[in-house]
Every structure is written in structure tokens, then in C-alpha cells.
């Protein structure tokens, strides 16, 4: 029994020591090791790869499974049940989100975009230029795209974001074009979300470039986080502002909530367990965050708004300490690349937060997304 325990211990040590490598042997396939992503698993076999996306809304269930096979490769004799076959590398795809258009540009695969949906929400110059010149097709509204136009493009995949209880994708599921469900936004941490770029690299034949880019993101994020830890300041901050009749504050387990903590800030909803936004009445936010040192919010406009304009939106904003002391910072999503860049470059956004929260740290990079409001 004693020798058996020692043997089990040695095996456990040997297995754990493989965790830092890019792949681990599992049966007759090699499992790709993801350092942060929790809802994505990839196993390589001879001649093909299986990628499995966990359902973020139903624990233990699969959202989608893909069989990635090189364009000239042969399909395995026994196909896994329910797998969607994707021929790689993707060369003509229809992309439904601005963030994935931006990622393809980061990976130098923008030429693979054959069509886009919701063009009015894509704030990327090269996409609009290509649409104007006819190189990229506008397939219409993302919720009801022009399916005939998509068919005419002959794409090898459609990239779109899944939603809980969406009811499926309608006619898009009937045209025999692989649907890539881009569920990285449901990952629990900024780096987990960003690590999905490695999966997209596999799809587009630029795996090495994607791995290298993510290594840069990972290294820069941790360097910035360590830099924030050297500060003696730990200001409190309130996020976003009233929309309609409610105030949507990021939950404590949201990527933004976590990033405020990584930036060395204190967030009134840090203990909240929601990974998305929490809708609250104005009075509740004022009661809990009225004395916060800094106010960070996103907005959409053709200019940076002033304190006067902000107060015109809601008469109660002047009850916040950060408003009274002019410590409010706005991120204009119309004039910045916030939504395009920050999901896959969380190190950029973390840099903004550290710059704003820690005036005692010298030589920080300039603000990329946020700007201090005009007096």
C-alpha cells in the first residue's frame, strides 16, 4: 500500500508538470492547454482537430462542437455526433460583430472578411472603405440579415455571438454554412476572454500569430497589474451612468469589475457575484457609491461631453463626490476603439484604469479610451 501511494504521487507530479506546455497527450489526441479560457477546449488528432465550446448558460452542457479539417484533408472515418465540419483555414467569412472584425485585423487576416452585418455599429475604417469599394458586402441587420446575399457570397463560415434563449439563428441554420458561435464574451476574466484569439487563429490559419499576440497581451497585462500594486493609492470608483430609468453597474465578477480590482481600485460592488451588469435605481447607486473618488463611464456622442451636459442628463449627478470634485472620466465609444480593441487587448484598458487611479505612478502611457471631462 505504501509503494502504491508513492507511485500515485509520482504520477500526479508528472501529470501536473505538463501544465505549462502547449499540448498534453490524452488518449490518441493532444489536448491544447489554455491558461485562462474555461469555456473552450481543443484536442488535436492526426488530420483534424475537435474544438468544444461549453454552454455558458447550462452547466455541463455543450454549446457547440467543431471538427476542424484542412481544406484538402480527408474527413475521419467516424465523425463525432453533432460536430459542425469547418474546413480550415477560413478564407471567406461573414462577420457579424465589430470586435471580431478588429481581431482579424490584429491577426492580419482582414482580407478573409467577405461580408459584415450591422455595418453601422462597426467603427473600423478599413471595413467601411472596403464596403464602399465593393470588396466587402453589407448583409444587413444582424438579427435579420439578407440570407440570399450571404449565399451569393459563398462564405466558408459565419461568425456571430450567441445569446441565452435566443431561439436559434433562423434561416442561417438552413443554408449549410458553418456558424461559429463566438462565446468568448461569457468568459469570467479579461485574459480568459482574450485567450479565445488562439481558437480564431486555428480557424484562420494563423495560429502562431495568435499565440504570439496573446503572449504579448498576457505579459503586458500582468506587468501593468504588478505596476498598479506598487501604488500607495487605492481610490474608490463608480462605473457607468443612468440609462433610461435605471443604472446598469458592472457586476463584481464582470470583466470590468475584475479589471478595476486588478488596477488597484476599490469598487463598491466588488463582492457582487454577477458576471454581467446589474440594474439598479439611481438612489441605490447614490447611496452606495456617492462618495467614490472617481467616476468612469461610457457614452456615445460626436464630442466629449462637459459636466454641464452630464448634469442635463440627470439632475442628481451633482450629488456624487466625483462630479463635485471634477474627477469624472468619459469613454466616447463613437470616437474611440473601445469595443473593437479592449475585448482582445484588455491590457490597453487596464492601462487606462491605472493611469486614472494612480497619479503617483510616473511615466504611464497616455489614456487610450477615457478622457477627463471638461471643467
Rosetta blueprint (number, residue, H / E / L):
1 X L
2 X H
3 X H
4 X H
5 X H
6 X H
7 X H
8 X H
9 X H
10 X H
11 X H
12 X H
13 X H
14 X H
15 X H
16 X H
17 X H
18 X H
19 X H
20 X H
21 X L
22 X L
23 X E
24 X E
25 X E
26 X E
27 X L
28 X L
29 X E
30 X E
31 X E
32 X E
33 X L
34 X L
35 X L
36 X L
37 X L
38 X L
39 X L
40 X E
41 X E
42 X E
43 X E
44 X E
45 X E
46 X L
47 X L
48 X E
49 X E
50 X E
51 X E
52 X E
53 X E
54 X E
55 X L
56 X L
57 X L
58 X L
59 X L
60 X L
61 X L
62 X E
63 X E
64 X E
65 X E
66 X E
67 X E
68 X E
69 X E
70 X E
71 X L
72 X L
73 X L
74 X L
75 X L
76 X L
77 X L
78 X L
79 X L
80 X L
81 X L
82 X L
83 X L
84 X E
85 X E
86 X E
87 X E
88 X E
89 X L
90 X L
91 X L
92 X L
93 X E
94 X E
95 X E
96 X L
97 X L
98 X H
99 X H
100 X H
101 X H
102 X H
103 X H
104 X H
105 X H
106 X H
107 X L
108 X L
109 X L
110 X H
111 X H
112 X H
113 X E
114 X E
115 X E
116 X E
117 X L
118 X L
119 X H
120 X H
121 X H
122 X L
123 X L
124 X L
125 X H
126 X H
127 X H
128 X H
129 X H
130 X H
131 X H
132 X H
133 X L
134 X L
135 X L
136 X L
137 X E
138 X E
139 X L
140 X L
141 X L
142 X L
143 X L
144 X L
145 X L
146 X L
147 X H
148 X H
149 X H
150 X H
151 X H
152 X H
153 X H
154 X L
155 X L
156 X L
157 X E
158 X E
159 X E
160 X E
161 X L
162 X L
163 X L
164 X L
165 X L
166 X L
167 X L
168 X L
169 X L
170 X H
171 X H
172 X H
173 X H
174 X H
175 X L
176 X L
177 X L
178 X L
179 X E
180 X E
181 X E
182 X L
183 X L
184 X H
185 X H
186 X H
187 X L
188 X L
189 X L
190 X H
191 X H
192 X H
193 X H
194 X H
195 X L
196 X L
197 X H
198 X H
199 X H
200 X H
201 X H
202 X H
203 X H
204 X L
205 X L
206 X L
207 X H
208 X H
209 X H
210 X H
211 X H
212 X H
213 X H
214 X H
215 X H
216 X H
217 X H
218 X H
219 X H
220 X H
221 X H
222 X H
223 X H
224 X H
225 X H
226 X H
227 X H
228 X H
229 X L
230 X L
231 X L
232 X L
233 X L
234 X L
235 X L
236 X E
237 X E
238 X E
239 X E
240 X L
241 X L
242 X E
243 X E
244 X L
245 X L
246 X E
247 X E
248 X E
249 X E
250 X E
251 X L
252 X L
253 X L
254 X L
255 X H
256 X H
257 X H
258 X H
259 X H
260 X H
261 X H
262 X H
263 X L
264 X L
265 X L
266 X E
267 X E
268 X L
269 X L
270 X L
271 X L
272 X L
273 X L
274 X L
275 X L
276 X L
277 X E
278 X E
279 X E
280 X E
281 X L
282 X H
283 X H
284 X H
285 X H
286 X H
287 X H
288 X H
289 X H
290 X L
291 X L
292 X L
293 X L
294 X E
295 X E
296 X E
297 X E
298 X E
299 X E
300 X L
301 X L
302 X L
303 X L
304 X L
305 X L
306 X E
307 X H
308 X H
309 X H
310 X H
311 X H
312 X H
313 X H
314 X L
315 X L
316 X L
317 X H
318 X H
319 X H
320 X L
321 X H
322 X H
323 X H
324 X H
325 X L
326 X L
327 X L
328 X E
329 X E
330 X E
331 X E
332 X E
333 X L
334 X L
335 X L
336 X L
337 X L
338 X H
339 X H
340 X H
341 X H
342 X L
343 X L
344 X L
345 X L
346 X H
347 X H
348 X H
349 X H
350 X H
351 X H
352 X H
353 X H
354 X H
355 X H
356 X H
357 X H
358 X L
359 X L
360 X L
361 X L
362 X L
363 X L
364 X L
365 X L
366 X L
367 X L
368 X L
369 X L
370 X E
371 X E
372 X E
373 X L
374 X E
375 X L
